């Protein structure tokens, strides 16, 4: 399920964060279930940045700015939106006014389910590629006889 930034040269940090996060989450079985049959446009605002997620047929296109019409809108400060992307609960930020939404809330629940999907398990090849290299044993410091 591809997640693409439509115009990367006009994209913001929010676009690339969402591309990485949603691409990783959509690759999991839980993410695929969350996106099955999901055909909506969601406006996401974080601080002064805003992007529109166009979800259709299991693919997500990330457009810079507000692309009309959208079905739902979610926004908040950057820290709150990053926390949501990392799986933090949305209820406290919503109750304290750090998170707001408008439009139909049902697409937002699907997006939150996708955010909460577990990360894919690393493949054995990726695990060995990211493992820290072993350092050589230092030579003995004792004098030679």
N, CA, C and O atoms as a MOPAC input file, in Angstrom:
PM7 MOZYME 1SCF
protein

 N      0.83600 1    -1.17000 1     0.00000 1
 C      0.00000 1     0.00000 1     0.00000 1
 C      0.88100 1     1.23400 1     0.00000 1
 O      1.46000 1     1.58300 1     1.02900 1
 N      0.98800 1     1.88300 1    -1.11300 1
 C      1.91500 1     3.00900 1    -1.19700 1
 C      1.39900 1     4.26100 1    -0.48100 1
 O      0.20600 1     4.56700 1    -0.48100 1
 N      2.34000 1     4.95600 1     0.11800 1
 C      2.08200 1     6.26300 1     0.70900 1
 C      3.07100 1     7.20700 1     0.04000 1
 O      4.28300 1     7.05300 1     0.19300 1
 N      2.55200 1     8.19000 1    -0.70700 1
 C      3.43200 1     9.05400 1    -1.47200 1
 C      3.13800 1    10.52400 1    -1.21700 1
 O      1.98700 1    10.93100 1    -1.05900 1
 N      4.20800 1    11.30900 1    -1.18200 1
 C      4.08700 1    12.76800 1    -1.18000 1
 C      3.95000 1    13.18400 1    -2.64300 1
 O      4.82800 1    12.89800 1    -3.45700 1
 N      2.86400 1    13.84900 1    -2.97300 1
 C      2.58200 1    14.19900 1    -4.36600 1
 C      3.58100 1    15.21000 1    -4.91000 1
 O      4.06600 1    15.04100 1    -6.02800 1
 N      3.89600 1    16.23000 1    -4.17200 1
 C      4.88500 1    17.22100 1    -4.61600 1
 C      5.93200 1    17.38200 1    -3.51400 1
 O      5.82000 1    18.28100 1    -2.68000 1
 N      6.94700 1    16.51900 1    -3.50500 1
 C      7.93200 1    16.56200 1    -2.41900 1
 C      8.66000 1    17.89700 1    -2.31500 1
 O      9.08100 1    18.29100 1    -1.22700 1
 N      8.81200 1    18.59600 1    -3.43700 1
 C      9.52400 1    19.87700 1    -3.38600 1
 C      8.72400 1    20.93900 1    -2.63300 1
 O      9.30800 1    21.92400 1    -2.18200 1
 N      7.42000 1    20.77400 1    -2.48200 1
 C      6.58800 1    21.71500 1    -1.73700 1
 C      6.16700 1    21.15300 1    -0.38500 1
 O      5.39800 1    21.78700 1     0.33700 1
 N      6.65600 1    19.98600 1    -0.04200 1
 C      6.22400 1    19.31400 1     1.17100 1
 C      6.92800 1    19.86300 1     2.40300 1
 O      8.01800 1    20.43000 1     2.32800 1
 N      6.27100 1    19.67500 1     3.52900 1
 C      6.79100 1    20.13100 1     4.81500 1
 C      7.28900 1    18.93200 1     5.61800 1
 O      7.17700 1    17.78100 1     5.19400 1
 N      7.83300 1    19.23500 1     6.76900 1
 C      8.26200 1    18.18900 1     7.69200 1
 C      7.09300 1    17.26700 1     8.03100 1
 O      7.27600 1    16.05700 1     8.15900 1
 N      5.90500 1    17.82600 1     8.17500 1
 C      4.72000 1    17.02800 1     8.47000 1
 C      4.45200 1    16.01200 1     7.36600 1
 O      4.10200 1    14.86700 1     7.65500 1
 N      4.61000 1    16.41100 1     6.11400 1
 C      4.40100 1    15.49000 1     4.99000 1
 C      5.32800 1    14.29100 1     5.07100 1
 O      4.89400 1    13.14900 1     4.91400 1
 N      6.60400 1    14.55100 1     5.31500 1
 C      7.58400 1    13.46700 1     5.34400 1
 C      7.42200 1    12.58900 1     6.58200 1
 O      7.63100 1    11.37700 1     6.52200 1
 N      7.05100 1    13.20500 1     7.70300 1
 C      6.76900 1    12.42200 1     8.91900 1
 C      5.60300 1    11.48000 1     8.66000 1
 O      5.68200 1    10.29200 1     8.97300 1
 N      4.51900 1    12.00400 1     8.09000 1
 C      3.35100 1    11.16800 1     7.82500 1
 C      3.64300 1    10.10800 1     6.76500 1
 O      3.13400 1     8.99100 1     6.85800 1
 N      4.45000 1    10.44000 1     5.76600 1
 C      4.80400 1     9.45300 1     4.74800 1
 C      5.55900 1     8.28400 1     5.38100 1
 O      5.27500 1     7.12400 1     5.08400 1
 N      6.50300 1     8.58500 1     6.23900 1
 C      7.27100 1     7.52800 1     6.89200 1
 C      6.39400 1     6.71500 1     7.84200 1
 O      6.40500 1     5.48500 1     7.80600 1
 N      5.64700 1     7.39800 1     8.67700 1
 C      4.81000 1     6.73000 1     9.67000 1
 C      3.71700 1     5.89100 1     9.01300 1
 O      3.57300 1     4.70700 1     9.31500 1
 N      2.95500 1     6.50100 1     8.12100 1
 C      1.83900 1     5.78200 1     7.51000 1
 C      2.31200 1     4.67600 1     6.57600 1
 O      1.65700 1     3.64000 1     6.46000 1
 N      3.43500 1     4.88500 1     5.91500 1
 C      3.98500 1     3.83400 1     5.06300 1
 C      4.36700 1     2.60600 1     5.86300 1
 O      4.12100 1     1.47600 1     5.44300 1
 N      4.97200 1     2.83500 1     7.02400 1
 C      5.36400 1     1.73400 1     7.90900 1
 C      4.13200 1     1.02500 1     8.46700 1
 O      4.07300 1    -0.20400 1     8.48600 1
 N      3.15800 1     1.80000 1     8.91800 1
 C      1.96200 1     1.22500 1     9.53900 1
 C      1.07600 1     0.52300 1     8.51500 1
 O      0.50600 1    -0.52600 1     8.81600 1
 N      0.94900 1     1.08100 1     7.31400 1
 C      0.09900 1     0.47700 1     6.29000 1
 C      0.65000 1    -0.85400 1     5.81200 1
 O     -0.09100 1    -1.65900 1     5.24800 1
 N      1.93200 1    -1.10100 1     6.02500 1
 C      2.54900 1    -2.36000 1     5.58900 1
 C      2.23800 1    -3.51800 1     6.52500 1
 O      2.56700 1    -4.66200 1     6.21200 1
 N      1.61300 1    -3.24800 1     7.66600 1
 C      1.27300 1    -4.31100 1     8.61400 1
 C     -0.12500 1    -4.84700 1     8.32300 1
 O     -0.92400 1    -4.16000 1     7.68500 1
 N     -0.43500 1    -6.05600 1     8.77600 1
 C     -1.79900 1    -6.57600 1     8.58700 1
 C     -2.85900 1    -5.68900 1     9.25000 1
 O     -3.93000 1    -5.47800 1     8.68100 1
 N     -2.56900 1    -5.16800 1    10.45100 1
 C     -3.53300 1    -4.29100 1    11.12700 1
 C     -3.72600 1    -3.00200 1    10.33600 1
 O     -4.84400 1    -2.49400 1    10.24000 1
 N     -2.66500 1    -2.48000 1     9.78100 1
 C     -2.76500 1    -1.27600 1     8.96900 1
 C     -3.55600 1    -1.51100 1     7.70200 1
 O     -4.35800 1    -0.66700 1     7.30000 1
 N     -3.33600 1    -2.65400 1     7.06700 1
 C     -4.07800 1    -2.99000 1     5.84900 1
 C     -5.57100 1    -3.11700 1     6.15800 1
 O     -6.41000 1    -2.69400 1     5.36200 1
 N     -5.90200 1    -3.70300 1     7.32100 1
 C     -7.30800 1    -3.81300 1     7.71300 1
 C     -7.91700 1    -2.43900 1     7.95300 1
 O     -9.06300 1    -2.19100 1     7.57700 1
 N     -7.15300 1    -1.54400 1     8.57800 1
 C     -7.66400 1    -0.19700 1     8.86200 1
 C     -7.93500 1     0.56900 1     7.57600 1
 O     -8.86500 1     1.37500 1     7.52800 1
 N     -7.14400 1     0.33700 1     6.53200 1
 C     -7.29600 1     1.07100 1     5.27600 1
 C     -8.22600 1     0.40100 1     4.26900 1
 O     -8.56300 1     0.99500 1     3.24500 1
 N     -8.64100 1    -0.82800 1     4.55300 1
 C     -9.49100 1    -1.55800 1     3.59800 1
 C    -10.79500 1    -0.79900 1     3.38100 1
 O    -11.54800 1    -0.56100 1     4.32600 1
 N    -11.05600 1    -0.42200 1     2.13900 1
 C    -12.28000 1     0.28500 1     1.79600 1
 C    -12.34300 1     1.72700 1     2.27500 1
 O    -13.40200 1     2.35200 1     2.21600 1
 N    -11.23800 1     2.25500 1     2.74300 1
 C    -11.19700 1     3.62400 1     3.27900 1
 C    -10.99400 1     4.60200 1     2.12900 1
 O     -9.93300 1     4.61400 1     1.50600 1
 N    -11.99400 1     5.41500 1     1.84700 1
 C    -11.95800 1     6.36000 1     0.73200 1
 C    -12.35500 1     7.73500 1     1.26500 1
 O    -13.51500 1     8.13800 1     1.17600 1
 N    -11.37900 1     8.44500 1     1.81700 1
 C    -11.64000 1     9.73200 1     2.46200 1
 C    -10.48500 1    10.69100 1     2.23800 1
 O     -9.38300 1    10.29800 1     1.85700 1
 N    -10.77600 1    11.97300 1     2.49000 1
 C     -9.74400 1    13.01900 1     2.52100 1
 C     -9.73600 1    13.60600 1     3.92100 1
 O    -10.77500 1    13.98900 1     4.46000 1
 N     -8.55200 1    13.66700 1     4.49500 1
 C     -8.41500 1    14.17700 1     5.85500 1
 C     -7.37500 1    15.28900 1     5.84900 1
 O     -6.26200 1    15.11300 1     5.35400 1
 N     -7.75000 1    16.42400 1     6.40300 1
 C     -6.83600 1    17.54100 1     6.57200 1
 C     -6.13300 1    17.37400 1     7.91300 1
 O     -6.78500 1    17.22200 1     8.94600 1
 N     -4.79900 1    17.40400 1     7.89400 1
 C     -4.00300 1    17.26800 1     9.12000 1
 C     -3.21100 1    18.55200 1     9.30200 1
 O     -2.48900 1    18.97700 1     8.40000 1
 N     -3.34600 1    19.17200 1    10.47700 1
 C     -2.62400 1    20.39800 1    10.79800 1
 C     -1.74000 1    20.14600 1    12.01300 1
 O     -2.18600 1    19.56300 1    13.00100 1
 N     -0.51200 1    20.57900 1    11.93900 1
 C      0.41700 1    20.49700 1    13.07300 1
 C      1.17600 1    21.81500 1    13.11600 1
 O      1.99100 1    22.09900 1    12.23800 1
 N      0.90700 1    22.61000 1    14.13000 1
 C      1.50800 1    23.93300 1    14.18300 1
 C      1.02100 1    24.74100 1    12.99300 1
 O     -0.18500 1    24.86000 1    12.77300 1
 N      1.94600 1    25.29600 1    12.22600 1
 C      1.60300 1    26.09000 1    11.04200 1
 C      1.56900 1    25.24600 1     9.75900 1
 O      1.26600 1    25.76600 1     8.68500 1
 N      1.87600 1    23.96400 1     9.86700 1
 C      1.90400 1    23.09200 1     8.69000 1
 C      0.55300 1    22.41700 1     8.51200 1
 O     -0.13300 1    22.10800 1     9.48600 1
 N      0.18100 1    22.19400 1     7.26500 1
 C     -1.03200 1    21.43000 1     7.00000 1
 C     -0.87200 1    20.63200 1     5.70600 1
 O     -0.28900 1    21.09400 1     4.72500 1
 N     -1.41300 1    19.42500 1     5.74700 1
 C     -1.40600 1    18.53900 1     4.58000 1
 C     -2.77000 1    17.86700 1     4.47900 1
 O     -3.51200 1    17.77500 1     5.45700 1
 N     -3.08000 1    17.40400 1     3.28200 1
 C     -4.31800 1    16.65800 1     3.06300 1
 C     -3.94900 1    15.23000 1     2.68500 1
 O     -3.17600 1    15.00000 1     1.75500 1
 N     -4.51000 1    14.28100 1     3.41500 1
 C     -4.32600 1    12.86000 1     3.12300 1
 C     -5.49200 1    12.41500 1     2.25600 1
 O     -6.64200 1    12.46700 1     2.69200 1
 N     -5.21500 1    11.98300 1     1.04700 1
 C     -6.24000 1    11.44600 1     0.15200 1
 C     -6.08000 1     9.93300 1     0.15300 1
 O     -5.13700 1     9.39800 1    -0.43100 1
 N     -7.00300 1     9.25200 1     0.81100 1
 C     -6.92600 1     7.79900 1     0.97100 1
 C     -7.93600 1     7.15200 1     0.02900 1
 O     -9.11800 1     7.49800 1     0.03000 1
 N     -7.44500 1     6.19800 1    -0.78300 1
 C     -8.33100 1     5.50500 1    -1.71200 1
 C     -7.67900 1     4.20400 1    -2.13900 1
 O     -6.49600 1     4.16400 1    -2.47800 1
 N     -8.46900 1     3.14200 1    -2.11600 1
 C     -8.02200 1     1.82100 1    -2.57800 1
 C     -6.74900 1     1.35700 1    -1.87500 1
 O     -5.89000 1     0.73900 1    -2.50400 1
 N     -6.61700 1     1.64200 1    -0.59600 1
 C     -5.45500 1     1.19900 1     0.16500 1
 C     -4.21300 1     2.03500 1    -0.02600 1
 O     -3.18400 1     1.74300 1     0.58400 1
 N     -4.27200 1     3.07300 1    -0.85800 1
 C     -3.13100 1     3.95400 1    -1.07800 1
 C     -3.41800 1     5.30600 1    -0.43000 1
 O     -4.57200 1     5.71100 1    -0.29100 1
 N     -2.35700 1     5.99100 1    -0.04100 1
 C     -2.49800 1     7.30800 1     0.56700 1
 C     -1.60500 1     8.27800 1    -0.19300 1
 O     -0.40700 1     8.05000 1    -0.35800 1
 N     -2.22100 1     9.37000 1    -0.65300 1
 C     -1.47600 1    10.45700 1    -1.27200 1
 C     -1.44500 1    11.61700 1    -0.28800 1
 O     -2.46700 1    11.96900 1     0.30300 1
 N     -0.26800 1    12.20800 1    -0.11700 1
 C     -0.11800 1    13.33200 1     0.79600 1
 C      0.07000 1    14.58700 1    -0.04900 1
 O      1.06600 1    14.73600 1    -0.75800 1
 N     -0.90700 1    15.48400 1     0.04200 1
 C     -0.88800 1    16.73600 1    -0.71300 1
 C     -0.53200 1    17.88300 1     0.23500 1
 O     -1.06300 1    17.94200 1     1.34400 1
 N      0.35000 1    18.79000 1    -0.17500 1
 C      0.64300 1    19.93900 1     0.68300 1
 C     -0.56000 1    20.87000 1     0.75300 1
 O     -1.24600 1    21.08800 1    -0.24600 1
 N     -0.80900 1    21.41300 1     1.92900 1
 C     -1.89300 1    22.36900 1     2.10600 1
 C     -3.25100 1    21.71000 1     2.21800 1
 O     -3.37300 1    20.48800 1     2.30400 1
 N     -4.27500 1    22.56300 1     2.21300 1
 C     -5.65100 1    22.10000 1     2.32800 1
 C     -6.23300 1    21.91300 1     0.93300 1
 O     -6.43300 1    22.88000 1     0.19800 1
 N     -6.50300 1    20.66900 1     0.57900 1
 C     -7.11800 1    20.35100 1    -0.70500 1
 C     -8.59600 1    20.09600 1    -0.43100 1
 O     -8.95300 1    19.17500 1     0.30400 1
 N     -9.44100 1    20.91400 1    -1.02600 1
 C    -10.88300 1    20.78100 1    -0.79300 1
 C    -11.48300 1    19.80800 1    -1.78100 1
 O    -10.94100 1    19.67200 1    -2.87800 1
 N    -12.53900 1    19.14000 1    -1.47400 1
 C    -13.18300 1    19.06100 1    -0.17300 1
 C    -12.51100 1    17.99100 1     0.68100 1
 O    -11.94800 1    17.03400 1     0.15000 1
 N    -12.56800 1    18.14800 1     1.98200 1
 C    -12.08300 1    17.11600 1     2.88500 1
 C    -13.22900 1    16.67100 1     3.78000 1
 O    -14.15600 1    17.43400 1     4.05200 1
 N    -13.14900 1    15.41500 1     4.23700 1
 C    -14.21600 1    14.83400 1     5.05500 1
 C    -14.05300 1    15.15700 1     6.53000 1
 O    -15.03800 1    15.29300 1     7.25600 1
 N    -12.80900 1    15.27900 1     6.97000 1
 C    -12.53900 1    15.52800 1     8.38000 1
 C    -11.23200 1    16.29300 1     8.50600 1
 O    -10.39000 1    16.28300 1     7.60800 1
 N    -11.08900 1    16.94600 1     9.62900 1
 C     -9.88700 1    17.73000 1     9.90200 1
 C     -9.43800 1    17.45400 1    11.32300 1
 O    -10.25500 1    17.38500 1    12.24100 1
 N     -8.13900 1    17.29700 1    11.50000 1
 C     -7.57500 1    17.11800 1    12.83900 1
 C     -6.35800 1    18.01500 1    12.93800 1
 O     -5.59700 1    18.14600 1    11.98000 1
 N     -6.17500 1    18.62700 1    14.08000 1
 C     -5.03700 1    19.51600 1    14.22600 1
 C     -4.66500 1    19.74500 1    15.67100 1
 O     -5.44600 1    19.49000 1    16.58700 1
 N     -3.46600 1    20.22600 1    15.84800 1
 C     -2.97200 1    20.53400 1    17.17800 1
 C     -1.55200 1    21.03300 1    17.07100 1
 O     -1.02300 1    21.23200 1    15.97700 1
 N     -0.94100 1    21.23400 1    18.23100 1
 C      0.45100 1    21.65400 1    18.19900 1
 C      1.31600 1    20.48700 1    17.73300 1
 O      0.87600 1    19.33700 1    17.72000 1
 N      2.54000 1    20.79900 1    17.35400 1
 C      3.41800 1    19.78600 1    16.76100 1
 C      3.68500 1    18.62900 1    17.72100 1
 O      3.68500 1    17.46900 1    17.30700 1
 N      3.91300 1    18.93600 1    18.99700 1
 C      4.19700 1    17.87500 1    19.97600 1
 C      3.01100 1    16.92500 1    20.11900 1
 O      3.19700 1    15.71100 1    20.20700 1
 N      1.81400 1    17.45800 1    20.14200 1
 C      0.62400 1    16.61500 1    20.26100 1
 C      0.46000 1    15.72200 1    19.04400 1
 O      0.15700 1    14.53700 1    19.17700 1
 N      0.65800 1    16.28700 1    17.85500 1
 C      0.50300 1    15.49400 1    16.64300 1
 C      1.58900 1    14.42500 1    16.53000 1
 O      1.32200 1    13.31800 1    16.06100 1
 N      2.79800 1    14.74500 1    16.95100 1
 C      3.85800 1    13.72900 1    16.95500 1
 C      3.51600 1    12.62600 1    17.94400 1
 O      3.73600 1    11.44800 1    17.66400 1
 N      2.97600 1    13.00500 1    19.10200 1
 C      2.56400 1    12.00800 1    20.09400 1
 C      1.49400 1    11.07800 1    19.54900 1
 O      1.54100 1     9.87000 1    19.78200 1
 N      0.52800 1    11.63300 1    18.82400 1
 C     -0.49600 1    10.78100 1    18.21400 1
 C      0.12800 1     9.80300 1    17.22800 1
 O     -0.23300 1     8.62700 1    17.18500 1
 N      1.06700 1    10.30500 1    16.44300 1
 C      1.73700 1     9.44100 1    15.47300 1
 C      2.53400 1     8.33100 1    16.12900 1
 O      2.74100 1     7.27000 1    15.53900 1
 N      2.97900 1     8.57900 1    17.34900 1
 C      3.74000 1     7.56700 1    18.07900 1
 C      2.84900 1     6.67600 1    18.93300 1
 O      3.34000 1     5.85100 1    19.70400 1
 N      1.52600 1     6.84700 1    18.79200 1
 C      0.60100 1     5.93800 1    19.46700 1
 C      0.08600 1     6.41600 1    20.80700 1
 O     -0.55400 1     5.64000 1    21.51700 1
 N      0.33800 1     7.66400 1    21.18700 1
 C     -0.17200 1     8.16500 1    22.46400 1
 C     -1.68700 1     8.33300 1    22.38200 1
 O     -2.25200 1     8.48100 1    21.29800 1
 N     -2.32200 1     8.30700 1    23.53300 1
 C     -3.76400 1     8.44700 1    23.61300 1
 C     -4.18100 1     9.84700 1    23.17200 1
 O     -3.48900 1    10.82200 1    23.46700 1
 N     -5.30100 1     9.95000 1    22.47100 1
 C     -5.77200 1    11.24100 1    21.96900 1
 C     -6.75000 1    11.92000 1    22.91400 1
 O     -7.06100 1    13.09600 1    22.72700 1
 N     -7.24400 1    11.21200 1    23.92600 1
 C     -8.32500 1    11.74900 1    24.75100 1
 C     -7.88900 1    12.95400 1    25.59200 1
 O     -8.58600 1    13.96900 1    25.60900 1
 N     -6.77000 1    12.86400 1    26.27800 1
 C     -6.31600 1    13.98200 1    27.11700 1
 C     -6.03200 1    15.23000 1    26.28600 1
 O     -6.49400 1    16.30600 1    26.66500 1
 N     -5.28800 1    15.14800 1    25.16000 1
 C     -5.10800 1    16.35300 1    24.34400 1
 C     -6.43100 1    16.91900 1    23.81700 1
 O     -6.57500 1    18.13300 1    23.67800 1
 N     -7.38200 1    16.05200 1    23.53000 1
 C     -8.68300 1    16.52400 1    23.05200 1
 C     -9.41800 1    17.28000 1    24.15600 1
 O     -9.99300 1    18.34000 1    23.91100 1
 N     -9.39800 1    16.73300 1    25.36800 1
 C    -10.09900 1    17.36900 1    26.48700 1
 C     -9.42800 1    18.66300 1    26.94600 1
 O    -10.10000 1    19.56000 1    27.45500 1
 N     -8.11200 1    18.76500 1    26.77100 1
 C     -7.39900 1    19.97000 1    27.20300 1
 C     -7.27900 1    21.01500 1    26.09500 1
 O     -6.68400 1    22.07100 1    26.31100 1
 N     -7.83200 1    20.73900 1    24.91600 1
 C     -7.82500 1    21.70500 1    23.83100 1
 C     -6.55500 1    21.72800 1    23.00100 1
 O     -6.41300 1    22.58000 1    22.12400 1
 N     -5.62500 1    20.80900 1    23.25600 1
 C     -4.40200 1    20.75600 1    22.45400 1
 C     -4.62300 1    20.03400 1    21.13800 1
 O     -3.76900 1    20.07400 1    20.25300 1
 N     -5.76800 1    19.37300 1    21.00400 1
 C     -6.13300 1    18.64900 1    19.78800 1
 C     -7.55800 1    19.05100 1    19.43000 1
 O     -8.43200 1    19.11100 1    20.29400 1
 N     -7.78000 1    19.32200 1    18.16400 1
 C     -9.13500 1    19.68200 1    17.73100 1
 C     -9.46300 1    18.91600 1    16.46400 1
 O     -8.57200 1    18.50600 1    15.71900 1
 N    -10.74400 1    18.73200 1    16.23100 1
 C    -11.17400 1    18.10400 1    14.99700 1
 C    -12.46700 1    18.74700 1    14.53700 1
 O    -13.19400 1    19.35900 1    15.31900 1
 N    -12.73500 1    18.59500 1    13.25500 1
 C    -13.99100 1    19.06500 1    12.69600 1
 C    -14.37600 1    18.13700 1    11.55800 1
 O    -13.56100 1    17.35200 1    11.07500 1
 N    -15.60900 1    18.23700 1    11.14400 1
 C    -16.10200 1    17.35100 1    10.10100 1
 C    -16.56300 1    16.03200 1    10.68800 1
 O    -16.88700 1    15.94900 1    11.87300 1
 N    -16.59100 1    15.01500 1     9.86900 1
 C    -17.02400 1    13.68400 1    10.26400 1
 C    -15.92700 1    13.01300 1    11.10000 1
 O    -14.82300 1    12.80700 1    10.59500 1
 N    -16.20300 1    12.66500 1    12.37200 1
 C    -15.15000 1    12.07500 1    13.20700 1
 C    -14.81800 1    10.62000 1    12.86200 1
 O    -13.77100 1    10.12800 1    13.28100 1
 N    -15.66200 1     9.92500 1    12.12200 1
 C    -15.40300 1     8.50800 1    11.82800 1
 C    -14.12200 1     8.28500 1    11.02800 1
 O    -13.38000 1     7.35800 1    11.35300 1
 N    -13.81800 1     9.08700 1     9.99500 1
 C    -12.52700 1     8.88300 1     9.31600 1
 C    -11.33100 1     9.11500 1    10.24400 1
 O    -10.27500 1     8.50800 1    10.06800 1
 N    -11.50400 1     9.99700 1    11.23000 1
 C    -10.40100 1    10.24600 1    12.16400 1
 C    -10.13600 1     9.02200 1    13.03200 1
 O     -8.98900 1     8.74100 1    13.38000 1
 N    -11.19100 1     8.29400 1    13.38100 1
 C    -11.00100 1     7.07000 1    14.16500 1
 C    -10.21200 1     6.03700 1    13.36500 1
 O     -9.36800 1     5.33200 1    13.91700 1
 N    -10.48800 1     5.94900 1    12.07000 1
 C     -9.72400 1     5.04200 1    11.21200 1
 C     -8.26200 1     5.45700 1    11.17300 1
 O     -7.37000 1     4.61200 1    11.25700 1
 N     -8.01200 1     6.76300 1    11.04500 1
 C     -6.63600 1     7.25500 1    11.03300 1
 C     -5.93700 1     6.96100 1    12.36100 1
 O     -4.77000 1     6.57000 1    12.37100 1
 N     -6.64000 1     7.14500 1    13.47700 1
 C     -6.04600 1     6.84400 1    14.78900 1
 C     -5.75800 1     5.35300 1    14.94000 1
 O     -4.75800 1     4.96900 1    15.54700 1
 N     -6.64100 1     4.50800 1    14.38400 1
 C     -6.37400 1     3.06400 1    14.41100 1
 C     -5.11800 1     2.74000 1    13.61700 1
 O     -4.32300 1     1.88700 1    14.01200 1
 N     -4.94900 1     3.42200 1    12.50100 1
 C     -3.74700 1     3.20400 1    11.68900 1
 C     -2.50700 1     3.67100 1    12.44400 1
 O     -1.48100 1     2.99100 1    12.41900 1
 N     -2.58400 1     4.81900 1    13.11600 1
 C     -1.46000 1     5.29300 1    13.93300 1
 C     -1.10600 1     4.28400 1    15.01500 1
 O      0.06800 1     4.09100 1    15.32900 1
 N     -2.12500 1     3.63800 1    15.58800 1
 C     -1.89800 1     2.68800 1    16.67300 1
 C     -1.50000 1     1.29500 1    16.22800 1
 O     -1.20400 1     0.44100 1    17.06400 1
 N     -1.48700 1     1.04800 1    14.92000 1
 C     -1.09800 1    -0.27800 1    14.42500 1
 C      0.35700 1    -0.54100 1    14.80700 1
 O      1.17600 1     0.37800 1    14.79100 1
 N      0.68400 1    -1.78600 1    15.15000 1
 C      2.07200 1    -2.07100 1    15.52000 1
 C      3.01100 1    -1.89100 1    14.33400 1
 O      2.61900 1    -2.05700 1    13.17900 1
 N      4.24600 1    -1.55100 1    14.63800 1
 C      5.25900 1    -1.44900 1    13.58400 1
 C      5.55200 1    -2.84300 1    13.05400 1
 O      5.45900 1    -3.81900 1    13.79800 1
 N      5.90400 1    -2.94800 1    11.78200 1
 C      6.24000 1    -4.26500 1    11.24600 1
 C      7.49300 1    -4.81800 1    11.92100 1
 O      8.40300 1    -4.07400 1    12.28500 1
 N      7.51400 1    -6.12700 1    12.07600 1
 C      8.69000 1    -6.77000 1    12.66700 1
 C      9.85700 1    -6.64400 1    11.69500 1
 O      9.68600 1    -6.83200 1    10.49100 1
 N     11.03800 1    -6.32900 1    12.21200 1
 C     12.18500 1    -6.22400 1    11.30400 1
 C     12.55300 1    -7.59200 1    10.74400 1
 O     12.45800 1    -8.60600 1    11.43500 1
 N     12.96800 1    -7.60400 1     9.50200 1
 C     13.40300 1    -8.85200 1     8.89700 1
 C     14.76600 1    -9.22200 1     9.46000 1
 O     15.50100 1    -8.33800 1     9.90000 1
 N     15.13000 1   -10.51100 1     9.46000 1
 C     16.44100 1   -10.89500 1     9.98400 1
 C     17.59000 1   -10.19200 1     9.26700 1
 O     18.59500 1    -9.85700 1     9.89500 1
 N     17.45600 1    -9.96400 1     7.96500 1
 C     18.51400 1    -9.28800 1     7.21900 1
 C     18.65300 1    -7.84700 1     7.68900 1
 O     19.76800 1    -7.33900 1     7.80600 1
 N     17.52800 1    -7.18300 1     7.95900 1
 C     17.58000 1    -5.80000 1     8.42200 1
 C     18.15300 1    -5.73300 1     9.83000 1
 O     18.86000 1    -4.78400 1    10.16900 1
 N     17.85200 1    -6.73000 1    10.65000 1
 C     18.36000 1    -6.72500 1    12.01900 1
 C     19.87900 1    -6.86200 1    12.04300 1
 O     20.54500 1    -6.21200 1    12.84900 1
 N     20.43300 1    -7.70100 1    11.16800 1
 C     21.89000 1    -7.84400 1    11.15000 1
 C     22.56100 1    -6.64600 1    10.50700 1
 O     23.69300 1    -6.30800 1    10.85300 1
 N     21.87200 1    -5.99400 1     9.56700 1
 C     22.45200 1    -4.82800 1     8.90600 1
 C     22.53300 1    -3.63100 1     9.84400 1
 O     23.42400 1    -2.79100 1     9.70900 1
 N     21.59100 1    -3.55000 1    10.80600 1
 C     21.59300 1    -2.41600 1    11.72200 1
 C     22.31200 1    -2.70800 1    13.02800 1
 O     22.44500 1    -1.82200 1    13.87200 1
 N     22.78000 1    -3.94400 1    13.20700 1
 C     23.50000 1    -4.28500 1    14.43500 1
 C     24.82900 1    -3.54400 1    14.46800 1
 O     25.45300 1    -3.30300 1    13.43400 1
 N     25.24200 1    -3.18900 1    15.67000 1
 C     26.50700 1    -2.46300 1    15.82300 1
 C     27.66700 1    -3.38700 1    15.44000 1
 O     27.69200 1    -4.55500 1    15.82600 1
 N     28.60700 1    -2.86100 1    14.69400 1
 C     29.73800 1    -3.70500 1    14.31100 1
 C     30.58600 1    -4.02900 1    15.54100 1
 O     30.69200 1    -3.22100 1    16.46500 1
 N     31.18000 1    -5.20500 1    15.54100 1
 C     32.03600 1    -5.56600 1    16.67100 1
 C     33.39900 1    -4.90500 1    16.48200 1
 O     33.92600 1    -4.83200 1    15.37200 1
 N     33.94600 1    -4.43500 1    17.57600 1
 C     35.24000 1    -3.76200 1    17.53700 1
 C     36.35000 1    -4.77300 1    17.74500 1
 O     36.17200 1    -5.74200 1    18.48200 1
 N     37.48800 1    -4.56500 1    17.11000 1
 C     38.59400 1    -5.50500 1    17.32300 1
 C     39.09900 1    -5.40600 1    18.75600 1
 O     39.01900 1    -4.35600 1    19.39400 1
 N     39.61100 1    -6.50500 1    19.23300 1
 C     40.17100 1    -6.52600 1    20.58100 1
 C     41.47800 1    -5.74900 1    20.57700 1
 O     42.32700 1    -5.97800 1    19.71500 1
 N     41.65400 1    -4.83200 1    21.52700 1
 C     42.89600 1    -4.04200 1    21.53700 1
 C     44.08900 1    -4.93600 1    21.83600 1
 O     43.95800 1    -5.92800 1    22.55200 1
 N     45.25400 1    -4.59000 1    21.29000 1
 C     46.45600 1    -5.38400 1    21.56700 1
 C     46.80000 1    -5.30200 1    23.05700 1
 O     46.41900 1    -4.36800 1    23.76200 1
 N     47.51300 1    -6.28900 1    23.48800 1
 C     47.92600 1    -6.33400 1    24.90600 1
 C     48.80500 1    -5.14000 1    25.22300 1
 O     49.64700 1    -4.74100 1    24.41800 1
 N     48.60700 1    -4.59100 1    26.37400 1
 C     49.38600 1    -3.44200 1    26.79500 1
 C     50.64300 1    -3.84900 1    27.59400 1
 O     51.43000 1    -2.99500 1    28.00200 1
 N     50.81300 1    -5.15000 1    27.80700 1
 C     51.97400 1    -5.58900 1    28.58400 1
 C     53.23900 1    -5.52800 1    27.71000 1
 O     53.16600 1    -5.75400 1    26.50200 1
 N     54.39200 1    -5.22500 1    28.31600 1
 C     55.63700 1    -5.14800 1    27.55700 1
 C     56.02500 1    -6.52600 1    27.03100 1
 O     55.71800 1    -7.54700 1    27.64700 1
 N     56.70100 1    -6.54100 1    25.89000 1
 C     57.13600 1    -7.80600 1    25.29000 1
 C     58.46400 1    -8.19400 1    25.90600 1
 O     59.31100 1    -7.34800 1    26.19400 1
 N     58.61900 1    -9.44100 1    26.09300 1
 C     59.86600 1    -9.91800 1    26.69800 1
 C     60.92200 1   -10.23300 1    25.67500 1
 O     62.02500 1   -10.64500 1    26.03400 1

